[in-house]
Amino acid sequence: SLKRLLTEKCFYCEGTGVLKSRRTICYDIFRQISRDAPGYKTNGIQVAVHPKIGHMLLKEESSFVEMLEKGLEKEIVIVPRPDFHVEQFEISYIHLDKEQRVSPN
């Protein structure tokens, strides 16, 4: 059909017509960190995310991020990545030295 010739699947949702909610993505991140972090002997966790997810982690979900940090005894650093798909994230377990640590405001 003409429609099929002139269109293609959405590159963002890959043709599903839906995306996970930002809150669901945050909870996916929390679950993965909770599951994996105890196995790493580092003092930091770097979470690279789409800026919209980063904003939510730092604002609406900040109390849960702080709770994870205290429970795991690891600092969580959010890194916005505008080139990421909104559902994409990367979690890295890193060692933060004193210069890299974020001081509380």
C-alpha positions in Angstrom: 0.0 0.0 0.0 1.0 3.6 -0.4 1.0 4.1 3.4 3.6 1.3 3.8 5.7 2.7 1.0 5.8 6.2 2.6 6.1 5.3 6.2 8.2 3.1 8.5 7.9 1.9 12.1 8.6 4.5 14.7 12.3 4.5 15.4 11.6 5.6 19.0 9.0 3.0 20.2 10.1 0.5 17.5 6.5 0.3 16.2 4.9 -0.7 19.5 3.0 2.6 19.9 3.9 2.7 23.6 6.8 3.5 25.8 7.4 2.6 29.4 6.5 5.4 31.8 9.3 7.4 33.3 8.4 6.1 36.8 8.6 2.5 35.5 12.0 3.1 34.0 13.2 4.5 37.3 11.9 1.4 39.1 13.7 -0.8 36.6 16.9 1.0 37.4 16.3 0.7 41.2 15.6 -3.0 40.8 18.8 -3.6 38.8 20.9 -1.6 41.3 19.4 -3.4 44.3 20.0 -6.8 42.7 23.5 -6.2 41.3 25.2 -3.6 43.6 25.9 -5.8 46.6 28.3 -7.9 44.4 30.6 -4.9 43.7 33.2 -3.7 46.1 33.0 -0.1 44.9 31.8 3.1 46.6 30.0 4.6 43.6 27.3 3.8 41.1 27.2 5.8 37.9 23.8 5.7 36.2 23.7 7.1 32.6 20.2 7.9 31.5 18.1 10.1 29.1 17.8 13.6 30.6 14.0 13.2 31.4 14.8 10.1 33.5 17.7 11.8 35.1 15.4 14.7 36.1 12.9 12.3 37.6 15.6 10.4 39.6 17.0 13.7 41.0 13.6 15.3 41.8 10.5 13.1 42.2 12.5 9.9 43.1 15.3 11.5 45.0 14.2 10.1 48.4 14.4 6.6 47.0 17.8 7.3 45.4 19.0 8.5 48.9 17.6 5.4 50.5 19.5 3.2 48.1 22.7 5.1 48.7 22.4 4.7 52.5 21.4 1.0 52.3 24.1 0.1 49.8 26.7 2.5 51.2 27.4 3.7 47.7 27.0 7.1 46.2 24.8 7.2 43.1 25.8 9.6 40.3 23.3 10.4 37.6 24.7 11.2 34.2 22.3 12.7 31.6 22.8 11.3 28.1 20.7 13.2 25.5 21.7 10.6 22.9 20.0 7.8 24.9 16.6 6.5 24.1 14.2 7.3 27.0 14.1 3.6 28.0 17.9 3.1 27.8 20.2 3.2 30.8 23.7 2.1 31.7 24.7 1.3 35.3 28.5 1.2 36.1 30.0 0.4 39.4 32.9 2.7 40.0 35.3 3.9 42.6 34.9 7.5 43.5 37.8 9.3 45.1 37.4 12.4 47.4 37.5 14.8 44.5 34.7 13.1 42.6 32.3 12.7 45.5 29.3 14.9 45.6 29.1 16.9 48.7 25.6 17.3 50.3 24.0 20.8 49.9 
